[in-house]
């Protein structure tokens, strides 16, 4: 079991994982900011 987990960790490209999470947070924060500014239509397009 431990070998399977280690093999998965070795093959995982962490830069892709981190960049995907970062992009999701930035897009979410942008949509939230647009909604707070009263631009619901723009926020729905971004979302």
MORABEL-V845388 format. One line per field, one symbol per residue. psi: psi as a letter, one per 20 degrees, with the letter a starting at -180 (. if undefined). burial: I if it has 9 or more other C-alpha atoms within 8 Angstrom, else O. Layout:
# MORABEL-V845388
psi->???
burial->???
This chain:
# MORABEL-V845388
psi->ghhggggghhipohhggghggggggggghgggghghijmhghhhgg.
burial->OOOOOOOOOOOOOOOOOOOOOOOOOOIIOIIIOIIOOOIOOIIOOOO
